[in-house]
Amino acid sequence: MSDLATVRTVCVPFTGDRAGTAPLTWGQRAIWNAILRTAPNDTYFNIGRLLPLGERGRVTDFSQLAIALAALMARHEALRTRLYGIEDGDPGQSLADSGALPVTVVEEADPQQAEATARTLLDELSATRIDYAGEWPLRVGVVCHEGRVTHAALVLCHLAADGHAAEQVVRDLRLLVRRGSAGRAPRTTPLDLARDQHGPAGVRRSERALAHWEGFYRTMPPTMFPRETAAPRTPRFWSGRLVSEALMKAADALAVAHRISGSTVLMTGLAALVAAEGGHMTAAMMPIVANRASEDRRDLVAMLSQDAPFLLDTTGAERFTDLLPVAWRAAMAGYRAASYDPVAWEALRERIGGERGTPVHPYCCYNDQRFFVRQPDEGPPPDAAELRAAQARSEFGFPATEEKLGCRYCVHVTEERGVLAVMLTADTAYLPPPRIAAHLWALEEMVVASACGEAPVLSGLPALLERQEAAA
């Protein structure tokens, strides 16, 4: 830990109910393929979370935290699971029934600096590649002041957890520290899920989902970004981030008015802009779906998320709001096709690309990472003056860059202190930084104007992007 002065490592022993091996689940195989495409930049997939443990005068000593961590490792088999057979090109997962979890402990003398130190610790733990075969998929760092724990920094391997699972880990650790129990254990496990998915019933479910994907691949434009438009920057991938209260309020208002979700409003806006960018009448996008509709998966720590097909035909629509009912139906159909065998999925895409005479891939994805999505306020919608005033307070920046990423247009949605944050990471050869900014500002303007009763015409979206780029 180069930036942190007083550091030691403590190993916390743990035990579990069983050991075993299984193939990778579909979600694990999907993220493993993404990791291979991104390596050695696969630290991009590390999932970091910060858990305050000294808030409101509460006291947590390290022994209390160690007991909770041991219980957490026992509770969630994913945290005791590593890969084997990587060198053979067809890895499986191996569950251990015991082990020791190394915990990095940092002493902070100034209590006012504890949070900043914890964030530095989280950044450092996140910045190193995970040893998928030799390391537990949970890294833990702890900041202490005078022997009391103020913060825990958690970094999860994406093979063990998706965004929903990471929030579940934080929730469970907090409860284990505070109460000594996190309630009923999950009803299934990644190992059991893998065995089911690779059995006859799983194969049939995958085939049904892939039938929908086949229609998607045959109908979509071969890709949403077919031509490089600029010399790539170094690093090549830039992330633009818009923080907007106005966008959140406007998306909620449209969601209530059209009886859909606010997330679908945002995805529809982005898809319409992507279509306008490339001159397409149809937008193809791959939203990432949590796959947790069934009761036995809602509190499961595992990598369950997979891409879904979202195909939005803008033909016949005049204004942005005309797309919302169509988009809702397309999204619901795609979500039902979001659980499938990634090996068969890749083979399907390659086969259809061969039949079409060109590779097919949207290179365009959407990931709403909110663990809990608030229900929109059913009261009176905000008026135009309120929305425009909030819009004037929106903030934009470029917080991150990446050298390598397997996508050209990748959107992440989060909510921070009650305000919406939308981050677009794009390949600068296809979407230079000013154009990245233009897409996010145009999204806000399109959604806010629609909530104000001034929905933009779709034919005007290219001009809207040009105006926003000129203003960026």
C-alpha positions, 0 to 999 in steps of 0.5 A: 500500500504505497500511499498508506503509512501504517499497514499490517495484514491479519488473516481471518480463518473461516469454514463452510458447510461443503466443498465441490467443483462445477462448470462456470455458471452462464453469468460467470462464463459471460464475464470470463469472456469479457475479462479475457477480451479486456486483460491485462486491463481487467481491473476494470471489472473489480467491484469496490464498495466502502462500508462505514462502521463508525457512524453515529458513534457506533463502535466496532473493534477488529475482533467483532469485524473478524467474526462477521467476516468469517460468518460472511465467508461461510454464508456465501459460497461464491466468496469461497470459490476460485477457478481451476483449469484456466490454462486449459482454456475451459475453466471450472469453479472450485468451492473450498470448505475452509481457508483464511482471508487476508485483511489489510489493516491501516491505522489512521491517527486523525479521525477526520481523515478516516474516510479519505484514508479508506477511499485511498485504501479502496482504490489501492485494493481495486487497482491490482489484477485478481489472481482468479485461481489463487486468490479469494474473490473478496479483498478486504481492507480496514481503517482503524482509529485507536483500535476501533474500525471506522471503515471496511473497504471491500473489493469483489471479483466480478466472477463471484459477484455482479453489482446486485451481489456486491450490495448484498455483501455490504448489507450482510456484512453490516448486519453481521457486524451490528446484529451477529446475523444476516437472516435466512441464508440464500436458498440456492448456491452458484454451484447448484445453479451451475449444475442446473444450467448445464443439465437438460432443463438448463439447455432447454431454457437457453435454447428458448432465450437464444431463439429471441437473440436470433431474431435480434441478430438477423434484424439489427444493423450489423453494428451501431458504430461502423466507422472510426471518425477520429484518431483514437486518444491515448488512453483510447477509452474515455468516460464522461459523467453527467450528474443531474437532478433534472434528468432524474426528476424528468425521467421519473415524470415520464415514467409515471406518465407512460406507465413504464420505468425510469430506467427504460426512459433513459435507455430509450433516450440513449438508444434514440441518440445512438440511432441518430449518431449512425443514421439508423432507423433501428437501434440495437443495445444490450442492457445488462439484466440482473436475472433475479426475478425468482425468489431463490436468487434475490439474495444470492451472491453470484455473478448472474447478470447477462446481456439482453437484446433490446431492439428499438425501431424508430420507424413511424415515430415522430417525437421521442415520447412516441418511442416510450411504449414501443421501447417498454415492450421491446425491453420486457421481451429482451429481459426474458431472453437474458439468461442463456449459455454464452458459448452457444450465444457466441456461436449463434452470433458468429453463424448469423454474421456468416450468413449475413456476410458481415460480423454482427455486434451492437458494441453498445450496452446499458447498465443500470447499477442501482441496487434499489430503484425508487418508485417515481413520486405519484404526486404532481410532476415537477413543472417546467421552471423547476426542471429547467432550474435543476438543469442549470445545476447539472455537472459534467466531467471526464473522471476516468480513462481506460486503455482497453475495453470490449465495447464502443459505447458503454453506459452506467447509471447510478444514484448518488445522494438522491441525484442521478449519475450517468456515465458513458465510456466510449471508444474515442476512435468512434466517439471523441470526448466532445461527442461523448459529452454531447450524448450525455447533455443531449440525453438530459435535454431530450428527457427534460424537454419531454417532461416539460411538454416539448418532446423533441422530434426524432429527425432533429436529434442529429442537430441536437447532438451537433449543438451540444458538441459545439457547446461542450 
